[in-house]
Amino acid sequence: MRAVRRFAVCTAVSLAVGTWGPPVASGESEPPTTPIPAPEDPGQPPASMPTTAPGPVVADAGTMVGIVRLLPNTVPTDSIVQDPDFQKKLPKQAVAEFGMGRAIAQANSTAFFAHERATAEASPFGAALFGKAPQTPGSVVQTALPDHPQPTTEGLQPPPSPADQVVHPSAMTGSAQARWDEQLGPCVQPIADARMSLGGVSAVNALPSTAGDDALQRLGGLLDGKAPTTDGRGSLLHVPDAIQAHSTVRLADVPGQHGKAVQATSSMQVAGVRLFAGTPQEVRIDVVSAPRLTATATGDPGTSTVDYQAPVLRVSRGGRVLGTLDAANRQLDVPNVLDLGVLRLSAGELKKDVVGTEVRAGSELFDLQVLRGHPIGVPTSLVQVSFGEQVARASAPQGGVVCGGSAAPGPAPAAPPAAGPARQVTEPLALTSGAYYAVPLFWTGTGLLVLGSILVAALPRRRRP
């Protein structure tokens, strides 16, 4: 009888818990949505709000002084698509990549967060190992909103990293400016602008060699195998003069069109490059004409354009001109007298595409590859240096961007929450993924509670002496 009474009490408690539990919403009701989080400061604009500015406007421009790739085209590319046939079609990557002098400018009127409408970033370098690129510190960044009438300019000194053994830039200065008006949106000049200046660069003091051949790694003494220095001695590539990478996104007038075009421009300024500086095999690459890439989107695919000022490079050694790289002559091989390797110089080729109202393009100043001499040991170059990589993309609405308050008004922006006690009234938060399974979870817990009551009632109770 005692066990029966204990079982009845435990069962009654379990049923009471099940009856007084939270009500379960019916399948027809929709879960509440999560409201946009309110800022702590009542005067601060919310993290995201609809824009009334003309648009949509999407554009970006990127300029990279140089990228050093060790053993390029040797590492398979990972993909979330678990299909061996698809992965075989993906291009292979380098074992390691080290970039220097990056300037990026972006504009996006469709961004969810208000501070992502315009962004500008200037960073000294970046690195990737086996296709994985960790985030590197030491950059100058501006985002809008809020609007920034003046750019931020800082001298940069990145922390020590593995890239120091491959690339050594000096006297680095970064500048970033991001603008976006709360009423006019992108109708400001410029929308985004980023500059990265370097006093000089030295890169690659040893080559990778799977055979462990010291003569091949140092190219017969032309490379010293140590970390690059400012004077460039013992380095494969040395830029003695200042370099500047510049990327900008702005609006531009279009002849015969009321609306403005969205324009993304990438440019680079460099006087010349030295290969094997300070040795009898020194090769000079003088930049006669610097590259400039501009993508202009008018909102009409027929009038959107890509303007590319192709570079002209003069290659010489010992005062003798070996050749000229330009749009008509894109490749030049410079054999090494020690027969340990061949330098292959390739002028960058313009690649462009127009998809709807979006125009995009990419190019390079030149590619430098160090190939094995005789015999050829691997089916790829030992080192590839891409100098002056540029990309530009721009998209504009049909008819262009109409400024001056004549654009069609969009939805009104959400009003900021009031200060004081009224801010404490908030909408219910959205349910988590587990809440959509409230019925099975609730009754499973109730069933376990009943089962525990049965076990407690069934077990014999020991009497105290």
C-alpha positions as a Markdown table, in Angstrom:
| # | Residue | x | y | z |
|---|---|---|---|---|
| 1 | Met | 0.0 | 0.0 | 0.0 |
| 2 | Arg | 2.8 | 2.4 | 0.8 |
| 3 | Ala | 4.4 | 1.8 | -2.7 |
| 4 | Val | 1.0 | 2.4 | -4.3 |
| 5 | Arg | 0.5 | 5.7 | -2.5 |
| 6 | Arg | 4.0 | 6.9 | -3.4 |
| 7 | Phe | 3.3 | 6.0 | -7.0 |
| 8 | Ala | 0.0 | 7.9 | -7.0 |
| 9 | Val | 1.6 | 11.0 | -5.5 |
| 10 | Cys | 4.5 | 11.0 | -8.0 |
| 11 | Thr | 2.1 | 10.6 | -10.9 |
| 12 | Ala | -0.1 | 13.4 | -9.7 |
| 13 | Val | 3.0 | 15.7 | -9.5 |
| 14 | Ser | 4.0 | 14.7 | -13.0 |
| 15 | Leu | 0.6 | 15.4 | -14.5 |
| 16 | Ala | 0.4 | 18.7 | -12.7 |
| 17 | Val | 3.7 | 19.8 | -14.2 |
| 18 | Gly | 2.5 | 18.8 | -17.6 |
| 19 | Thr | -0.8 | 20.7 | -17.2 |
| 20 | Trp | 0.8 | 23.9 | -15.8 |
| 21 | Gly | 3.6 | 23.9 | -18.4 |
| 22 | Pro | 3.9 | 26.6 | -21.1 |
| 23 | Pro | 1.2 | 26.5 | -23.7 |
| 24 | Val | 2.3 | 25.0 | -27.1 |
| 25 | Ala | 1.5 | 27.1 | -30.1 |
| 26 | Ser | -0.5 | 25.5 | -32.8 |
| 27 | Gly | 1.0 | 24.5 | -36.1 |
| 28 | Glu | -0.8 | 27.4 | -37.9 |
| 29 | Ser | 0.8 | 30.2 | -35.9 |
| 30 | Glu | 4.1 | 31.7 | -37.1 |
| 31 | Pro | 7.0 | 32.2 | -34.7 |
| 32 | Pro | 7.8 | 35.8 | -33.9 |
| 33 | Thr | 10.7 | 37.3 | -35.7 |
| 34 | Thr | 13.8 | 38.8 | -34.1 |
| 35 | Pro | 13.7 | 42.6 | -34.1 |
| 36 | Ile | 16.7 | 44.6 | -35.3 |
| 37 | Pro | 18.9 | 45.2 | -32.2 |
| 38 | Ala | 18.7 | 48.7 | -30.9 |
| 39 | Pro | 21.9 | 50.7 | -30.2 |
| 40 | Glu | 22.9 | 51.6 | -26.7 |
| 41 | Asp | 23.2 | 55.3 | -27.5 |
| 42 | Pro | 19.8 | 56.8 | -28.5 |
| 43 | Gly | 21.4 | 59.2 | -30.8 |
| 44 | Gln | 23.4 | 56.6 | -32.7 |
| 45 | Pro | 21.8 | 55.3 | -35.9 |
| 46 | Pro | 20.6 | 51.7 | -35.9 |
| 47 | Ala | 22.8 | 48.9 | -37.1 |
| 48 | Ser | 20.6 | 48.5 | -40.2 |
| 49 | Met | 17.9 | 50.5 | -41.7 |
| 50 | Pro | 16.2 | 50.8 | -45.2 |
| 51 | Thr | 17.8 | 53.3 | -47.5 |
| 52 | Thr | 16.1 | 56.0 | -49.4 |
| 53 | Ala | 19.1 | 56.7 | -51.6 |
| 54 | Pro | 19.1 | 56.1 | -55.3 |
| 55 | Gly | 20.3 | 52.7 | -56.4 |
| 56 | Pro | 21.1 | 49.9 | -56.3 |
| 57 | Val | 24.8 | 50.7 | -56.5 |
| 58 | Val | 27.3 | 47.9 | -56.2 |
| 59 | Ala | 31.0 | 48.4 | -57.1 |
| 60 | Asp | 34.5 | 47.4 | -56.0 |
| 61 | Ala | 38.1 | 48.0 | -57.0 |
| 62 | Gly | 41.2 | 46.2 | -55.8 |
| 63 | Thr | 44.9 | 46.8 | -56.4 |
| 64 | Met | 47.7 | 44.5 | -55.2 |
| 65 | Val | 51.3 | 45.5 | -55.6 |
| 66 | Gly | 52.5 | 42.0 | -55.8 |
| 67 | Ile | 51.9 | 38.3 | -54.9 |
| 68 | Val | 54.6 | 35.7 | -54.5 |
| 69 | Arg | 53.4 | 32.1 | -55.1 |
| 70 | Leu | 55.7 | 29.2 | -54.1 |
| 71 | Leu | 55.2 | 26.1 | -56.3 |
| 72 | Pro | 52.0 | 27.4 | -58.0 |
| 73 | Asn | 49.4 | 25.0 | -59.4 |
| 74 | Thr | 50.4 | 22.1 | -57.1 |
| 75 | Val | 47.8 | 22.1 | -54.3 |
| 76 | Pro | 44.3 | 20.8 | -55.0 |
| 77 | Thr | 41.5 | 23.2 | -54.3 |
| 78 | Asp | 39.0 | 22.2 | -51.5 |
| 79 | Ser | 35.3 | 22.5 | -52.2 |
| 80 | Ile | 32.1 | 21.9 | -50.2 |
| 81 | Val | 30.8 | 20.1 | -53.2 |
| 82 | Gln | 31.5 | 16.4 | -52.6 |
| 83 | Asp | 32.0 | 15.5 | -56.3 |
| 84 | Pro | 35.4 | 14.2 | -57.5 |
| 85 | Asp | 34.7 | 15.2 | -61.1 |
| 86 | Phe | 33.8 | 18.7 | -60.1 |
| 87 | Gln | 36.9 | 19.1 | -57.9 |
| 88 | Lys | 39.1 | 17.9 | -60.7 |
| 89 | Lys | 38.0 | 20.9 | -62.8 |
| 90 | Leu | 39.0 | 23.4 | -60.1 |
| 91 | Pro | 42.4 | 25.1 | -60.7 |
| 92 | Lys | 45.1 | 24.1 | -58.3 |
| 93 | Gln | 46.6 | 26.6 | -55.8 |
| 94 | Ala | 50.1 | 27.4 | -54.6 |
| 95 | Val | 51.7 | 25.9 | -51.6 |
| 96 | Ala | 52.2 | 29.4 | -50.1 |
| 97 | Glu | 51.1 | 32.8 | -51.2 |
| 98 | Phe | 52.4 | 36.2 | -49.9 |
| 99 | Gly | 50.8 | 39.4 | -51.0 |
| 100 | Met | 52.0 | 42.9 | -50.4 |
| 101 | Gly | 50.5 | 46.4 | -50.8 |
| 102 | Arg | 46.7 | 45.9 | -51.0 |
| 103 | Ala | 44.2 | 48.7 | -51.6 |
| 104 | Ile | 40.4 | 47.9 | -51.7 |
| 105 | Ala | 37.4 | 50.2 | -52.2 |
| 106 | Gln | 33.8 | 48.9 | -52.2 |
| 107 | Ala | 30.3 | 50.3 | -52.3 |
| 108 | Asn | 27.1 | 48.4 | -51.8 |
| 109 | Ser | 23.7 | 50.2 | -51.3 |
| 110 | Thr | 22.0 | 46.8 | -50.8 |
| 111 | Ala | 24.2 | 45.9 | -47.7 |
| 112 | Phe | 22.1 | 44.9 | -44.7 |
| 113 | Phe | 24.3 | 46.7 | -42.2 |
| 114 | Ala | 24.5 | 50.5 | -42.6 |
| 115 | His | 28.2 | 50.5 | -41.9 |
| 116 | Glu | 28.8 | 48.3 | -45.0 |
| 117 | Arg | 27.4 | 50.7 | -47.6 |
| 118 | Ala | 30.9 | 51.9 | -48.3 |
| 119 | Thr | 34.2 | 50.4 | -47.2 |
| 120 | Ala | 37.9 | 51.2 | -47.8 |
| 121 | Glu | 40.9 | 49.3 | -46.7 |
| 122 | Ala | 44.7 | 49.6 | -47.1 |
| 123 | Ser | 46.8 | 46.8 | -45.8 |
| 124 | Pro | 50.6 | 46.1 | -46.1 |
| 125 | Phe | 50.5 | 42.4 | -46.8 |
| 126 | Gly | 48.5 | 39.1 | -46.6 |
| 127 | Ala | 49.5 | 35.4 | -46.6 |
| 128 | Ala | 47.9 | 32.1 | -47.5 |
| 129 | Leu | 49.2 | 28.5 | -46.8 |
| 130 | Phe | 47.8 | 25.6 | -48.8 |
| 131 | Gly | 44.9 | 27.8 | -49.9 |
| 132 | Lys | 44.0 | 29.0 | -46.3 |
| 133 | Ala | 44.2 | 32.7 | -45.7 |
| 134 | Pro | 44.2 | 33.9 | -42.1 |
| 135 | Gln | 43.3 | 37.5 | -41.3 |
| 136 | Thr | 46.3 | 39.7 | -40.9 |
| 137 | Pro | 46.5 | 42.7 | -38.6 |
| 138 | Gly | 47.9 | 46.2 | -39.3 |
| 139 | Ser | 45.5 | 47.7 | -41.7 |
| 140 | Val | 43.8 | 51.1 | -42.2 |
| 141 | Val | 40.0 | 50.8 | -42.6 |
| 142 | Gln | 37.1 | 53.1 | -42.9 |
| 143 | Thr | 33.4 | 52.1 | -43.1 |
| 144 | Ala | 30.3 | 54.2 | -43.8 |
| 145 | Leu | 27.8 | 55.0 | -42.3 |
| 146 | Pro | 28.7 | 57.4 | -40.7 |
| 147 | Asp | 30.1 | 59.6 | -43.4 |
| 148 | His | 33.8 | 60.4 | -43.4 |
| 149 | Pro | 34.6 | 63.7 | -45.1 |
| 150 | Gln | 38.3 | 63.2 | -44.5 |
| 151 | Pro | 40.4 | 60.0 | -45.0 |
| 152 | Thr | 42.3 | 58.2 | -42.3 |
| 153 | Thr | 46.1 | 58.0 | -43.1 |
| 154 | Glu | 48.5 | 56.1 | -41.0 |
| 155 | Gly | 52.0 | 54.7 | -41.2 |
| 156 | Leu | 52.0 | 50.9 | -41.0 |
| 157 | Gln | 54.4 | 48.6 | -39.3 |
| 158 | Pro | 53.0 | 45.0 | -39.4 |
| 159 | Pro | 54.0 | 42.5 | -36.7 |
| 160 | Pro | 56.5 | 39.8 | -37.5 |
| 161 | Ser | 55.1 | 36.9 | -39.5 |
| 162 | Pro | 56.3 | 34.1 | -41.8 |
| 163 | Ala | 56.0 | 36.5 | -44.7 |
| 164 | Asp | 59.1 | 38.3 | -43.5 |
| 165 | Gln | 61.2 | 35.4 | -44.9 |
| 166 | Val | 59.8 | 36.0 | -48.4 |
| 167 | Val | 58.8 | 39.6 | -48.7 |
| 168 | His | 60.2 | 42.8 | -47.1 |
| 169 | Pro | 58.3 | 46.0 | -47.8 |
| 170 | Ser | 59.6 | 49.3 | -46.3 |
| 171 | Ala | 58.2 | 52.8 | -45.4 |
| 172 | Met | 54.5 | 51.8 | -45.7 |
| 173 | Thr | 51.6 | 54.3 | -45.5 |
| 174 | Gly | 47.9 | 53.4 | -45.8 |
| 175 | Ser | 45.0 | 55.7 | -46.5 |
| 176 | Ala | 41.3 | 54.9 | -46.5 |
| 177 | Gln | 38.1 | 56.9 | -46.9 |
| 178 | Ala | 34.5 | 55.7 | -47.0 |
| 179 | Arg | 31.6 | 58.1 | -47.6 |
| 180 | Trp | 27.8 | 57.6 | -47.5 |
| 181 | Asp | 25.3 | 60.4 | -46.9 |
| 182 | Glu | 22.2 | 59.6 | -44.8 |
| 183 | Gln | 19.9 | 61.3 | -47.3 |
| 184 | Leu | 21.8 | 61.3 | -50.5 |
| 185 | Gly | 23.4 | 57.9 | -50.1 |
| 186 | Pro | 26.1 | 57.4 | -52.8 |
| 187 | Cys | 25.8 | 61.0 | -54.2 |
| 188 | Val | 29.2 | 62.0 | -52.6 |
| 189 | Gln | 32.7 | 62.1 | -54.0 |
| 190 | Pro | 34.4 | 59.7 | -53.7 |
| 191 | Ile | 32.2 | 56.9 | -52.3 |
| 192 | Ala | 35.3 | 54.8 | -51.3 |
| 193 | Asp | 39.0 | 55.4 | -51.8 |
| 194 | Ala | 42.0 | 53.4 | -50.6 |
| 195 | Arg | 45.7 | 54.0 | -51.2 |
| 196 | Met | 48.7 | 51.9 | -50.2 |
| 197 | Ser | 52.2 | 53.3 | -50.5 |
| 198 | Leu | 55.5 | 51.5 | -50.1 |
| 199 | Gly | 59.0 | 52.9 | -50.1 |
| 200 | Gly | 60.4 | 49.8 | -51.7 |
| 201 | Val | 60.1 | 46.0 | -51.8 |
| 202 | Ser | 62.5 | 43.1 | -51.8 |
| 203 | Ala | 61.2 | 39.5 | -52.3 |
| 204 | Val | 62.3 | 35.9 | -52.6 |
| 205 | Asn | 65.9 | 35.1 | -51.5 |
| 206 | Ala | 65.6 | 31.3 | -52.1 |
| 207 | Leu | 63.7 | 29.0 | -54.3 |
| 208 | Pro | 61.8 | 25.8 | -53.2 |
| 209 | Ser | 63.5 | 22.6 | -54.3 |
| 210 | Thr | 62.1 | 19.2 | -53.8 |
| 211 | Ala | 65.5 | 17.6 | -54.6 |
| 212 | Gly | 67.3 | 19.6 | -51.9 |
| 213 | Asp | 69.7 | 21.0 | -54.6 |
| 214 | Asp | 71.4 | 24.1 | -52.9 |
| 215 | Ala | 72.6 | 25.4 | -56.2 |
| 216 | Leu | 69.1 | 25.3 | -57.6 |
| 217 | Gln | 67.6 | 26.9 | -54.4 |
| 218 | Arg | 70.1 | 29.8 | -54.7 |
| 219 | Leu | 70.5 | 29.9 | -58.5 |
| 220 | Gly | 74.2 | 29.4 | -58.3 |
| 221 | Gly | 74.8 | 32.2 | -55.7 |
| 222 | Leu | 72.5 | 34.8 | -57.2 |
| 223 | Leu | 70.2 | 34.4 | -54.2 |
| 224 | Asp | 71.7 | 34.4 | -50.7 |
| 225 | Gly | 69.0 | 32.3 | -48.9 |
| 226 | Lys | 68.5 | 34.8 | -46.1 |
| 227 | Ala | 65.6 | 37.1 | -45.3 |
| 228 | Pro | 65.1 | 40.0 | -47.8 |
| 229 | Thr | 66.6 | 43.3 | -46.9 |
| 230 | Thr | 65.9 | 46.9 | -48.0 |
| 231 | Asp | 68.9 | 47.1 | -50.4 |
| 232 | Gly | 67.6 | 44.1 | -52.4 |
| 233 | Arg | 70.9 | 42.3 | -52.5 |
| 234 | Gly | 70.5 | 38.5 | -52.7 |
| 235 | Ser | 66.8 | 38.9 | -53.7 |
| 236 | Leu | 65.1 | 37.7 | -56.9 |
| 237 | Leu | 62.9 | 40.9 | -57.1 |
| 238 | His | 63.7 | 44.4 | -55.8 |
| 239 | Val | 61.8 | 47.6 | -56.3 |
| 240 | Pro | 64.1 | 50.5 | -55.2 |
| 241 | Asp | 61.6 | 53.3 | -55.7 |
| 242 | Ala | 58.2 | 54.1 | -54.2 |
| 243 | Ile | 55.2 | 52.2 | -55.3 |
| 244 | Gln | 51.5 | 53.2 | -54.9 |
| 245 | Ala | 48.4 | 51.1 | -55.3 |
| 246 | His | 45.2 | 53.1 | -55.6 |
| 247 | Ser | 41.6 | 51.9 | -55.7 |
| 248 | Thr | 38.5 | 54.2 | -55.9 |
| 249 | Val | 34.8 | 54.0 | -56.4 |
| 250 | Arg | 32.9 | 57.1 | -57.5 |
| 251 | Leu | 30.0 | 58.4 | -59.6 |
| 252 | Ala | 30.8 | 59.9 | -63.0 |
| 253 | Asp | 28.8 | 61.9 | -65.5 |
| 254 | Val | 27.6 | 60.2 | -68.7 |
| 255 | Pro | 27.2 | 62.3 | -71.9 |
| 256 | Gly | 23.6 | 62.3 | -73.0 |
| 257 | Gln | 22.3 | 60.6 | -69.8 |
| 258 | His | 20.7 | 62.3 | -66.8 |
| 259 | Gly | 21.7 | 59.6 | -64.3 |
| 260 | Lys | 25.3 | 59.2 | -63.3 |
| 261 | Ala | 27.4 | 56.1 | -63.9 |
| 262 | Val | 29.1 | 54.0 | -61.2 |
| 263 | Gln | 32.8 | 53.9 | -61.8 |
| 264 | Ala | 35.5 | 51.6 | -60.2 |
| 265 | Thr | 39.1 | 52.4 | -60.9 |
| 266 | Ser | 42.3 | 50.6 | -60.1 |
| 267 | Ser | 45.7 | 52.2 | -60.8 |
| 268 | Met | 49.3 | 51.6 | -59.9 |
| 269 | Gln | 52.4 | 53.8 | -59.9 |
| 270 | Val | 55.9 | 52.2 | -60.1 |
| 271 | Ala | 59.1 | 53.3 | -61.9 |
| 272 | Gly | 60.8 | 50.0 | -62.3 |
| 273 | Val | 61.8 | 46.6 | -61.0 |
| 274 | Arg | 65.2 | 45.0 | -60.6 |
| 275 | Leu | 65.8 | 41.2 | -60.8 |
| 276 | Phe | 69.0 | 39.9 | -59.1 |
| 277 | Ala | 69.9 | 43.4 | -58.0 |
| 278 | Gly | 73.6 | 44.1 | -57.5 |
| 279 | Thr | 74.8 | 41.0 | -59.4 |
| 280 | Pro | 76.2 | 40.6 | -62.9 |
| 281 | Gln | 72.9 | 39.0 | -64.0 |
| 282 | Glu | 70.8 | 42.1 | -62.9 |
| 283 | Val | 67.8 | 42.6 | -65.1 |
| 284 | Arg | 66.0 | 45.9 | -65.3 |
| 285 | Ile | 62.3 | 46.2 | -66.0 |
| 286 | Asp | 61.4 | 49.9 | -66.5 |
| 287 | Val | 57.7 | 50.8 | -66.5 |
| 288 | Val | 57.4 | 53.2 | -69.5 |
| 289 | Ser | 53.6 | 53.4 | -69.1 |
| 290 | Ala | 51.8 | 52.5 | -65.9 |
| 291 | Pro | 48.6 | 50.5 | -65.9 |
| 292 | Arg | 45.1 | 51.8 | -65.2 |
| 293 | Leu | 41.9 | 49.8 | -65.2 |
| 294 | Thr | 38.4 | 51.4 | -65.1 |
| 295 | Ala | 35.0 | 49.7 | -65.1 |
| 296 | Thr | 32.1 | 52.1 | -65.8 |
| 297 | Ala | 28.5 | 50.9 | -65.4 |
| 298 | Thr | 25.8 | 53.3 | -66.8 |
| 299 | Gly | 22.8 | 51.0 | -66.2 |
| 300 | Asp | 22.8 | 50.1 | -69.9 |
| 301 | Pro | 24.9 | 47.1 | -71.1 |
| 302 | Gly | 25.3 | 48.8 | -74.5 |
| 303 | Thr | 27.1 | 51.9 | -73.0 |
| 304 | Ser | 28.9 | 50.3 | -70.1 |
| 305 | Thr | 32.6 | 50.1 | -70.8 |
| 306 | Val | 36.0 | 48.8 | -69.6 |
| 307 | Asp | 38.9 | 51.2 | -70.2 |
| 308 | Tyr | 42.3 | 49.7 | -69.8 |
| 309 | Gln | 45.5 | 51.6 | -70.2 |
| 310 | Ala | 47.9 | 48.7 | -70.9 |
| 311 | Pro | 51.4 | 48.9 | -69.4 |
| 312 | Val | 54.6 | 49.2 | -71.5 |
| 313 | Leu | 57.7 | 47.5 | -70.0 |
| 314 | Arg | 61.3 | 47.8 | -71.3 |
| 315 | Val | 63.5 | 44.8 | -70.3 |
| 316 | Ser | 67.3 | 45.2 | -70.3 |
| 317 | Arg | 70.5 | 43.7 | -68.9 |
| 318 | Gly | 73.9 | 45.2 | -68.8 |
| 319 | Gly | 72.7 | 48.3 | -70.8 |
| 320 | Arg | 71.4 | 46.1 | -73.6 |
| 321 | Val | 67.6 | 46.0 | -74.3 |
| 322 | Leu | 66.4 | 42.5 | -74.3 |
| 323 | Gly | 62.8 | 43.3 | -75.4 |
| 324 | Thr | 59.6 | 45.2 | -74.7 |
| 325 | Leu | 56.5 | 43.8 | -73.1 |
| 326 | Asp | 53.2 | 45.4 | -74.3 |
| 327 | Ala | 49.8 | 44.5 | -75.6 |
| 328 | Ala | 51.4 | 43.2 | -78.8 |
| 329 | Asn | 54.3 | 41.3 | -77.2 |
| 330 | Arg | 53.2 | 39.6 | -74.0 |
| 331 | Gln | 56.0 | 37.1 | -73.3 |
| 332 | Leu | 59.8 | 37.2 | -73.0 |
| 333 | Asp | 62.2 | 34.5 | -71.8 |
| 334 | Val | 65.4 | 35.6 | -70.2 |
| 335 | Pro | 67.8 | 32.6 | -69.9 |
| 336 | Asn | 70.3 | 32.5 | -67.0 |
| 337 | Val | 73.9 | 32.2 | -68.0 |
| 338 | Leu | 74.5 | 29.6 | -65.3 |
| 339 | Asp | 71.8 | 27.4 | -67.0 |
| 340 | Leu | 70.1 | 26.8 | -63.7 |
| 341 | Gly | 66.9 | 28.5 | -64.5 |
| 342 | Val | 64.9 | 30.6 | -67.0 |
| 343 | Leu | 63.1 | 33.8 | -66.2 |
| 344 | Arg | 59.8 | 34.1 | -68.1 |
| 345 | Leu | 58.2 | 37.5 | -68.2 |
| 346 | Ser | 54.6 | 37.8 | -69.3 |
| 347 | Ala | 52.6 | 41.0 | -69.6 |
| 348 | Gly | 49.2 | 40.9 | -68.0 |
| 349 | Glu | 46.2 | 40.2 | -70.2 |
| 350 | Leu | 42.9 | 42.1 | -69.8 |
| 351 | Lys | 39.9 | 39.9 | -68.9 |
| 352 | Lys | 36.5 | 41.5 | -69.0 |
| 353 | Asp | 32.9 | 40.5 | -68.9 |
| 354 | Val | 29.4 | 42.2 | -68.9 |
| 355 | Val | 26.5 | 40.5 | -67.1 |
| 356 | Gly | 23.3 | 42.5 | -67.3 |
| 357 | Thr | 24.0 | 45.9 | -65.9 |
| 358 | Glu | 27.2 | 44.8 | -64.3 |
| 359 | Val | 30.7 | 45.2 | -65.9 |
| 360 | Arg | 33.8 | 43.6 | -64.4 |
| 361 | Ala | 37.4 | 43.3 | -65.5 |
| 362 | Gly | 40.9 | 42.1 | -64.2 |
| 363 | Ser | 44.5 | 42.5 | -65.3 |
| 364 | Glu | 48.1 | 42.3 | -64.2 |
| 365 | Leu | 51.2 | 44.4 | -64.8 |
| 366 | Phe | 53.4 | 41.3 | -65.4 |
| 367 | Asp | 54.0 | 37.8 | -64.3 |
| 368 | Leu | 57.5 | 36.6 | -63.4 |
| 369 | Gln | 58.1 | 32.8 | -63.4 |
| 370 | Val | 61.4 | 31.1 | -62.5 |
| 371 | Leu | 61.5 | 27.8 | -64.5 |
| 372 | Arg | 64.0 | 25.0 | -64.1 |
| 373 | Gly | 66.8 | 25.0 | -66.7 |
| 374 | His | 68.0 | 21.6 | -68.1 |
| 375 | Pro | 66.5 | 19.3 | -67.4 |
| 376 | Ile | 63.0 | 20.3 | -66.5 |
| 377 | Gly | 62.3 | 18.7 | -63.2 |
| 378 | Val | 58.7 | 19.7 | -62.3 |
| 379 | Pro | 55.8 | 20.5 | -64.5 |
| 380 | Thr | 55.4 | 23.9 | -62.9 |
| 381 | Ser | 57.5 | 27.0 | -62.1 |
| 382 | Leu | 59.4 | 27.1 | -58.9 |
| 383 | Val | 58.3 | 30.6 | -58.0 |
| 384 | Gln | 55.7 | 32.9 | -59.6 |
| 385 | Val | 55.5 | 36.6 | -58.8 |
| 386 | Ser | 52.4 | 38.4 | -60.0 |
| 387 | Phe | 53.2 | 42.1 | -60.0 |
| 388 | Gly | 50.4 | 44.7 | -60.1 |
| 389 | Glu | 47.2 | 42.7 | -59.9 |
| 390 | Gln | 44.1 | 44.8 | -60.6 |
| 391 | Val | 40.3 | 44.1 | -60.5 |
| 392 | Ala | 37.3 | 46.4 | -61.0 |
| 393 | Arg | 33.6 | 45.8 | -61.0 |
| 394 | Ala | 30.6 | 48.2 | -61.2 |
| 395 | Ser | 26.8 | 47.9 | -61.4 |
| 396 | Ala | 24.3 | 50.7 | -61.8 |
| 397 | Pro | 20.5 | 50.9 | -62.0 |
| 398 | Gln | 18.8 | 51.4 | -65.3 |
| 399 | Gly | 19.2 | 55.0 | -66.4 |
| 400 | Gly | 22.1 | 55.5 | -64.0 |
| 401 | Val | 22.1 | 57.0 | -60.4 |
| 402 | Val | 19.9 | 60.0 | -60.2 |
| 403 | Cys | 21.1 | 62.5 | -57.6 |
| 404 | Gly | 19.7 | 65.9 | -56.5 |
| 405 | Gly | 16.6 | 64.6 | -54.7 |
| 406 | Ser | 14.8 | 63.5 | -57.8 |
| 407 | Ala | 15.1 | 59.8 | -57.1 |
| 408 | Ala | 12.0 | 57.8 | -56.3 |
| 409 | Pro | 11.6 | 57.6 | -52.5 |
| 410 | Gly | 12.1 | 54.3 | -50.9 |
| 411 | Pro | 10.7 | 53.0 | -47.6 |
| 412 | Ala | 11.0 | 55.2 | -44.7 |
| 413 | Pro | 13.9 | 54.4 | -42.4 |
| 414 | Ala | 13.1 | 52.8 | -39.0 |
| 415 | Ala | 12.8 | 55.3 | -36.2 |
| 416 | Pro | 15.4 | 55.0 | -33.5 |
| 417 | Pro | 14.1 | 53.7 | -30.2 |
| 418 | Ala | 13.1 | 56.3 | -27.6 |
| 419 | Ala | 15.3 | 56.9 | -24.6 |
| 420 | Gly | 14.2 | 56.1 | -21.1 |
| 421 | Pro | 11.8 | 53.5 | -19.8 |
| 422 | Ala | 10.1 | 53.1 | -23.2 |
| 423 | Arg | 13.3 | 51.3 | -24.5 |
| 424 | Gln | 12.5 | 48.5 | -22.1 |
| 425 | Val | 9.5 | 47.4 | -24.1 |
| 426 | Thr | 10.8 | 45.0 | -26.7 |
| 427 | Glu | 9.2 | 42.5 | -29.0 |
| 428 | Pro | 9.6 | 38.8 | -28.2 |
| 429 | Leu | 12.7 | 37.2 | -29.7 |
| 430 | Ala | 12.5 | 34.7 | -32.4 |
| 431 | Leu | 12.4 | 31.0 | -31.5 |
| 432 | Thr | 15.6 | 29.0 | -31.8 |
| 433 | Ser | 15.7 | 26.0 | -34.1 |
| 434 | Gly | 14.9 | 23.7 | -31.1 |
| 435 | Ala | 11.7 | 25.6 | -30.4 |
| 436 | Tyr | 10.1 | 24.5 | -33.7 |
| 437 | Tyr | 10.2 | 21.0 | -32.1 |
| 438 | Ala | 8.5 | 22.1 | -28.9 |
| 439 | Val | 5.8 | 19.4 | -28.9 |
| 440 | Pro | 8.0 | 16.3 | -29.0 |
| 441 | Leu | 10.6 | 17.9 | -26.7 |
| 442 | Phe | 7.9 | 18.8 | -24.1 |
| 443 | Trp | 6.2 | 15.5 | -24.0 |
| 444 | Thr | 9.5 | 13.6 | -24.1 |
| 445 | Gly | 10.5 | 15.4 | -20.9 |
| 446 | Thr | 7.1 | 14.7 | -19.3 |
| 447 | Gly | 7.4 | 11.0 | -20.2 |
| 448 | Leu | 10.9 | 10.8 | -18.7 |
| 449 | Leu | 9.5 | 12.5 | -15.5 |
| 450 | Val | 6.7 | 9.9 | -15.2 |
| 451 | Leu | 9.2 | 7.1 | -15.8 |
| 452 | Gly | 11.4 | 8.4 | -13.0 |
| 453 | Ser | 8.4 | 8.4 | -10.7 |
| 454 | Ile | 7.6 | 4.8 | -11.5 |
| 455 | Leu | 11.2 | 3.7 | -10.8 |
| 456 | Val | 11.2 | 5.6 | -7.5 |
| 457 | Ala | 7.9 | 4.0 | -6.4 |
| 458 | Ala | 9.0 | 0.5 | -7.5 |
| 459 | Leu | 12.3 | 0.4 | -5.7 |
| 460 | Pro | 12.2 | -1.0 | -2.2 |
| 461 | Arg | 12.7 | 1.5 | 0.6 |
| 462 | Arg | 15.3 | 0.7 | 3.3 |
| 463 | Arg | 14.2 | 1.3 | 6.9 |
| 464 | Arg | 16.4 | 3.2 | 9.2 |
| 465 | Pro | 17.5 | 1.1 | 12.3 |
